[in-house]
Amino acid sequence: MKLIALFGLLSLTFACGGSVEEAPEPAGLVSGPGTVAALDGVSIAYTVAGQGSPALIFIHGWMCNQTFWSAQVEEFSQTNTVITIDLPGHGLSGMERDGWPLMAFGGDVHMVVEELNLAEVIVIGHSMGGPVALEAARFMPDRVIGVIGVDTLHDADFKYAPEQIKGRLAAFENDFAGTCGQFSASFFHEGTDPELVERVVSDMCDSSPEIAIAQLREFFSYEMGPALAALEVPVRYLNADTWQVNVEVNQKYQPNFDGVVMEGVGHFLMMEKPEGFNELLKQVIEGLD
């Protein structure tokens, strides 16, 4: 079986009403880059842009970084406070963590929100960032008013077979650079700007193999159903049309689950067609009310 086919199911869940009334964020919020310590002391890098409530927190996916949201920062910072974060193990954040559970990433997002004293936030997560967004919302039910998954949260009942997990991890362990290169490139449609593909592949695969594989193990064992069921806020998806979302299953855990599909894009839809993506994201945000 070709490697792209081997990782097809991994792509499925892995690898980003009225209008919401605006209000200023607390005085003293400074635009630009910043850092805050996680509960375990690891440095978390973040960037603040714009002003307005609710604040939009953008969470990247596996082995990505906050710059993947550049087109969204430019657009949404005109009306809202926008926060992008490098999760620990990624980008400019610290790498020295003993373990890499997705719940810890949710806590990292919480620490940034607490540092900035944001009153109302919408957490937007791409790929692995979708589950991270769910976990972040569990940490701060008094602040999160909605969660939006981007090409993620496809099926809360999906489980990887043990032999699938073993085989996929072994491929990364035996040849991380080669496996990562084929894996990340497979997320794009034919005809995608080759410079974009090269940039994404380079960023994802220029990573610590140990950290990347450890996070894969955590992702494979993640239980989405309990996380969905724990939330009392709307959960939405904005996904590519590559893999179907099992809305009925997800609504079993979270009745207020719904979303939209963007056609003609791959896994990195917010980078491939940013203008169209931004328009759809605006609609989803407005619909949270």
LUMLOLUM-836831 format. One line per field, with one value per residue (C-alpha): x, y, z; residue in one letter; residue number from 1. Coordinates in pm, 1 decimal. Layout:
N
px	c(X_...)
py	c(Y_...)
pz	c(Z_...)
res	c(A_...)
n	c(NUM_...)
//
This chain:
289
px	c(0.0_131.6_218.2_-42.6_-314.2_-173.7_-227.5_-563.8_-762.8_-512.0_-602.6_-968.3_-938.0_-581.6_-357.0_-648.6_-2783.0_-2709.2_-2375.0_-2158.1_-2173.0_-1835.1_-1687.8_-1335.7_-1098.4_-952.5_-733.7_-362.6_-372.9_-53.4_-31.2_268.5_454.3_468.2_543.3_392.9_498.3_290.3_202.5_510.0_730.3_757.7_755.8_448.6_494.0_191.9_106.3_-170.8_-324.1_-625.2_-889.8_-1249.5_-1456.9_-1492.4_-1123.2_-1039.5_-777.0_-623.6_-459.9_-241.3_-215.9_48.6_403.0_271.5_299.3_111.4_224.6_-10.6_-290.2_-132.9_-416.9_-672.7_-479.9_-475.9_-849.9_-1000.5_-776.4_-967.1_-1268.0_-1152.7_-863.9_-678.2_-438.4_-215.9_-17.8_279.1_189.8_487.4_697.8_623.5_748.3_903.4_768.5_965.3_1048.6_1133.2_816.7_805.8_492.0_265.7_-102.4_-357.5_-511.0_-184.2_-210.0_-557.3_-404.9_-143.5_-415.2_-582.5_-260.1_-240.3_-602.9_-544.3_-225.6_-414.3_-725.2_-961.8_-1325.4_-1490.3_-1309.1_-1380.0_-1121.4_-1048.0_-833.9_-698.7_-641.4_-491.7_-576.6_-944.6_-915.0_-683.4_-959.0_-1205.5_-965.3_-903.5_-1277.3_-1301.2_-1041.0_-1230.7_-1608.3_-1658.4_-1463.4_-1518.2_-1838.0_-1772.1_-1532.2_-1464.2_-1273.1_-1101.4_-1077.2_-1106.7_-1364.1_-1488.4_-1613.5_-1609.0_-1652.6_-1364.7_-1089.1_-758.8_-690.6_-377.5_-204.4_-274.3_-118.8_183.5_243.1_208.9_433.4_690.8_702.5_783.0_1033.8_1219.4_1238.0_1090.0_1196.2_1080.2_755.8_671.6_743.8_507.8_248.1_228.8_240.7_-53.9_-282.4_-292.1_-495.9_-319.3_-264.3_-198.0_69.7_394.2_557.2_282.0_323.3_699.6_660.9_415.2_615.9_936.0_781.8_614.8_908.6_1180.5_1073.7_1201.8_1116.2_1086.8_836.0_641.3_605.9_514.5_233.9_112.4_82.2_-126.1_-346.5_-416.0_-547.8_-749.5_-1116.9_-1317.6_-1661.0_-1616.5_-1459.1_-1757.1_-2003.6_-1834.5_-1897.9_-2202.7_-2113.0_-2167.5_-1913.4_-1880.1_-1667.2_-1538.9_-1398.1_-1272.4_-1490.0_-1228.0_-1370.3_-1729.7_-1817.7_-2030.8_-2264.4_-2512.4_-2246.3_-2096.3_-2439.1_-2486.0_-2219.8_-2277.6_-2627.9_-2509.1_-2268.2_-2292.7_-2085.2_-2008.1_-1795.6_-1561.3_-1518.3_-1210.8_-949.8_-720.2_-638.2_-479.2_-786.5_-715.0_-386.9_-492.0_-792.2_-774.8_-1033.4_-1303.0_-1211.4_-1230.0_-1577.5_-1702.4_-1535.0_-1711.6_-2042.7_-1964.0_-1860.7_-2176.5_-2382.8_-2249.4_-2484.5)
py	c(0.0_343.4_570.7_828.4_564.3_429.1_766.4_842.1_782.8_984.4_1284.3_1229.0_1351.0_1475.8_1665.2_2321.3_3354.0_3721.0_3895.6_3884.5_4215.4_4387.5_4534.4_4647.4_4410.3_4517.5_4827.1_4763.1_4479.3_4521.7_4418.4_4217.3_3906.8_3784.7_3479.5_3319.0_3016.8_2701.1_2527.5_2307.1_2608.6_2563.1_2893.0_2959.1_3210.3_3405.9_3714.6_3970.0_4176.2_4406.4_4489.0_4387.5_4123.7_3831.7_3753.8_3492.2_3235.5_3050.9_2713.3_2540.6_2168.5_1900.6_2024.2_2355.1_2703.1_3027.3_3177.4_2939.7_3180.0_3494.1_3557.0_3529.4_3764.3_4029.4_3999.7_3946.0_4184.5_4466.2_4387.3_4157.9_4088.8_3802.5_3573.6_3319.0_3068.8_2839.1_2534.8_2398.6_2176.0_2403.2_2728.9_2966.1_2792.2_2570.9_2210.9_2077.9_1895.5_1549.0_1441.4_1575.8_1506.8_1718.7_1816.4_1991.3_2194.6_2300.7_2420.2_2614.1_2803.0_2873.7_3024.8_3267.1_3371.9_3426.9_3624.1_3858.1_3871.6_3802.3_3796.3_3628.1_3406.8_3183.6_2908.4_2808.3_2498.4_2342.9_1967.6_1851.0_2201.1_2100.9_1863.8_2116.7_2377.2_2139.7_2088.3_2461.8_2523.1_2265.6_2462.0_2791.2_2747.7_3097.8_3257.4_3045.1_3120.5_2887.7_2637.7_2612.1_2322.7_2366.1_2040.9_1838.1_1686.8_1449.2_1155.4_1125.7_748.6_678.6_465.0_351.7_-20.0_-110.4_-246.9_78.5_281.7_54.2_67.7_443.0_516.8_269.7_450.7_779.7_615.1_444.5_748.5_1060.9_1304.6_1088.7_979.8_1330.9_1472.3_1232.1_1258.5_1638.9_1675.7_1435.1_1688.6_1912.1_1896.9_1876.0_2223.7_2381.9_2650.5_2449.2_2721.7_2682.9_2305.0_2338.2_2588.4_2371.5_2051.4_2225.3_2373.7_2049.4_1821.6_2046.4_1929.5_1712.1_1352.5_1257.0_1532.4_1477.2_1102.0_1145.8_1380.3_1133.2_868.5_1104.6_1197.4_834.9_768.9_1090.3_1050.1_1319.2_1212.0_1301.3_1633.8_1724.5_1613.2_1824.3_2152.8_2376.6_2608.6_2571.3_2360.1_2421.6_2288.9_2449.6_2158.5_2068.8_1836.1_1559.3_1362.7_1355.1_1480.1_1238.4_1504.5_1253.2_1080.4_1406.1_1541.9_1234.7_1386.9_1756.2_1847.9_2199.9_2072.0_2183.4_2342.0_2406.1_2249.8_2435.9_2277.3_2253.1_2278.0_2045.4_2015.2_2361.3_2543.5_2862.8_2897.1_2758.4_2987.7_3242.4_3489.3_3226.7_3066.7_3396.9_3469.0_3128.8_3170.5_3504.8_3333.5_3057.7_3309.8_3514.7_3198.5_3120.4_3383.6)
pz	c(0.0_-87.7_202.3_99.1_112.9_438.5_601.6_443.8_760.5_961.1_748.0_837.3_1191.2_1222.1_1055.7_1175.0_1406.8_1450.1_1453.3_1765.8_1948.9_1976.4_2293.1_2372.3_2544.7_2879.4_2865.2_2848.2_2592.8_2390.7_2026.1_1915.4_2028.4_2386.3_2598.3_2906.0_3107.3_3098.6_3423.9_3379.1_3305.4_2928.1_2737.0_2520.6_2238.1_2118.5_1913.8_1968.0_1686.1_1666.6_1922.7_1981.2_2154.3_2133.5_2098.6_1837.7_1942.2_1645.4_1718.2_1457.5_1388.0_1433.4_1365.6_1229.5_1382.1_1431.4_1099.1_919.1_1021.2_870.3_625.7_905.7_1135.8_863.3_804.8_1149.1_1343.7_1173.9_1395.1_1676.5_1907.1_1737.4_1922.4_1750.9_1956.0_1902.2_2107.4_2304.4_2082.3_1785.9_1639.8_1892.1_2202.2_2439.3_2356.7_2702.6_2810.4_2967.1_2779.8_2507.9_2589.7_2407.2_2740.9_2828.5_2508.0_2616.9_2940.8_2744.6_2557.9_2889.8_3026.9_2733.0_2778.2_3150.5_3081.5_2848.0_3068.8_2780.3_2887.8_2586.6_2338.8_2042.9_2001.9_1642.3_1585.6_1267.1_1238.0_1570.8_1691.7_1683.9_1980.0_2146.1_2109.3_2277.4_2565.5_2597.9_2622.3_2900.7_3098.0_3078.7_3044.1_3181.5_2894.9_2582.4_2391.1_2097.8_1940.7_1566.8_1413.0_1076.6_879.1_1196.8_1437.7_1168.0_1374.3_1753.8_1738.1_1501.0_1650.5_1501.6_1516.5_1716.9_1407.3_1221.3_1498.5_1518.6_1143.7_1113.5_1406.2_1275.5_941.6_1114.8_1346.7_1061.3_831.4_983.0_711.1_421.5_585.0_701.5_355.8_179.9_454.0_463.5_83.8_50.7_220.1_-88.7_-407.8_-740.6_-876.4_-536.9_-548.0_-523.9_-314.7_-54.8_-54.1_-14.9_268.2_463.0_411.7_516.6_831.8_937.2_874.1_1016.6_1360.8_1640.3_1542.4_1908.8_1985.3_1663.1_1716.2_2082.9_1981.9_1721.5_1991.2_2202.7_1910.2_1819.5_2170.4_2205.1_2307.1_2129.2_2251.1_2619.7_2525.1_2306.2_2571.9_2839.3_2658.2_2696.2_2407.5_2032.1_1845.0_1471.9_1186.5_868.5_672.9_327.9_121.8_118.5_411.5_530.9_876.3_1077.5_1213.1_1354.4_1564.2_1689.2_1782.6_1999.3_2223.4_2151.2_2025.3_1938.1_1671.4_1310.0_1036.4_671.9_400.5_166.4_-175.5_-395.5_-119.7_68.5_435.4_462.2_331.3_527.7_336.1_-2.8_-55.6_227.1_93.7_50.4_379.7_565.2_431.0_545.6_884.4_931.2_867.3_1115.4_1382.0_1329.4_1351.7_1698.4_1840.1)
res	c(M_K_L_I_A_L_F_G_L_L_S_L_T_F_A_C_G_G_S_V_E_E_A_P_E_P_A_G_L_V_S_G_P_G_T_V_A_A_L_D_G_V_S_I_A_Y_T_V_A_G_Q_G_S_P_A_L_I_F_I_H_G_W_M_C_N_Q_T_F_W_S_A_Q_V_E_E_F_S_Q_T_N_T_V_I_T_I_D_L_P_G_H_G_L_S_G_M_E_R_D_G_W_P_L_M_A_F_G_G_D_V_H_M_V_V_E_E_L_N_L_A_E_V_I_V_I_G_H_S_M_G_G_P_V_A_L_E_A_A_R_F_M_P_D_R_V_I_G_V_I_G_V_D_T_L_H_D_A_D_F_K_Y_A_P_E_Q_I_K_G_R_L_A_A_F_E_N_D_F_A_G_T_C_G_Q_F_S_A_S_F_F_H_E_G_T_D_P_E_L_V_E_R_V_V_S_D_M_C_D_S_S_P_E_I_A_I_A_Q_L_R_E_F_F_S_Y_E_M_G_P_A_L_A_A_L_E_V_P_V_R_Y_L_N_A_D_T_W_Q_V_N_V_E_V_N_Q_K_Y_Q_P_N_F_D_G_V_V_M_E_G_V_G_H_F_L_M_M_E_K_P_E_G_F_N_E_L_L_K_Q_V_I_E_G_L_D)
n	c(1_2_3_4_5_6_7_8_9_10_11_12_13_14_15_16_17_18_19_20_21_22_23_24_25_26_27_28_29_30_31_32_33_34_35_36_37_38_39_40_41_42_43_44_45_46_47_48_49_50_51_52_53_54_55_56_57_58_59_60_61_62_63_64_65_66_67_68_69_70_71_72_73_74_75_76_77_78_79_80_81_82_83_84_85_86_87_88_89_90_91_92_93_94_95_96_97_98_99_100_101_102_103_104_105_106_107_108_109_110_111_112_113_114_115_116_117_118_119_120_121_122_123_124_125_126_127_128_129_130_131_132_133_134_135_136_137_138_139_140_141_142_143_144_145_146_147_148_149_150_151_152_153_154_155_156_157_158_159_160_161_162_163_164_165_166_167_168_169_170_171_172_173_174_175_176_177_178_179_180_181_182_183_184_185_186_187_188_189_190_191_192_193_194_195_196_197_198_199_200_201_202_203_204_205_206_207_208_209_210_211_212_213_214_215_216_217_218_219_220_221_222_223_224_225_226_227_228_229_230_231_232_233_234_235_236_237_238_239_240_241_242_243_244_245_246_247_248_249_250_251_252_253_254_255_256_257_258_259_260_261_262_263_264_265_266_267_268_269_270_271_272_273_274_275_276_277_278_279_280_281_282_283_284_285_286_287_288_289)
//
